[in-house]
Amino acid sequence: MPQNPLQNIALGLSAMAALAVFAAPLSATAGEGEKSKKEFSAEGDPRLGEEVTNLCFTRSINGFKRYDRDALILRRSVKDRYLVTFSGICSNLRSVQAVKLASRSSCLSRGDTILVSDSAFFTDNTGFGIERCMVKRIYHWNEDAIEEEAEAESDAEGNEE
C-alpha cells in the first residue's frame, strides 16, 4: 500500500536527525585530533637542532636510520647528522633498507626527493618497492644531546649540595 507523502517526509527528516546525532561526535573527534597533532614527533626532543635550508656534500652521506614513520636521520660523518622530515606519507620508512638522494644539485633541500626502498638492492619485487619521498624540512641532529643534558643535570645537582 503506498505511503502518504507526509509520512515519507517525516521518515526522511527522522533519518536525517539520526544521522546528525551520530555524525556530530565523529566530526568533533576528528577536529580535536587534528588540533592536538604535532608537526612531527621530534618536537621537544633535545637532540633536535636548528633547521637548515640545505644539506650539502650529499655524496658524503654514509649512513641512515629511521627516526619514526615520518622522518629519517642521515649521517654524513661520525658526529654530523641531520633529521629529514617528509611531506605526506612515506610508507617505506617502516621497513627501509636503502636510500638514494635525488637532489637537483650537490645539496639536498626542501622539495628534493629521497628514494626509499624496502630492499637493500633497490629492487622493485619486495612488496612496497621503491618510493619517492619529498623532503619537507632538514634539521641538525645531535645524537649525544640526551647524554649531555643528563650530565649537565647531574653536575647541577652536585653543585647544589
Secondary structure, DSSP 8 states (H G I E B T S, - for coil): ----HHHHHHHHHHHHHHHHHHHHHHHHHHHHHHHH--SSTTTT-TTEEEEESEEE-GGG--EEEEEETTEEEEESSSS-EEEEEEES--GGGGG--EEEEE-SSSEEETT-EEEEESSTT--S-SSS-EEEEEEEEEEEE-TTHHHHHHHHHHHHHHHH-
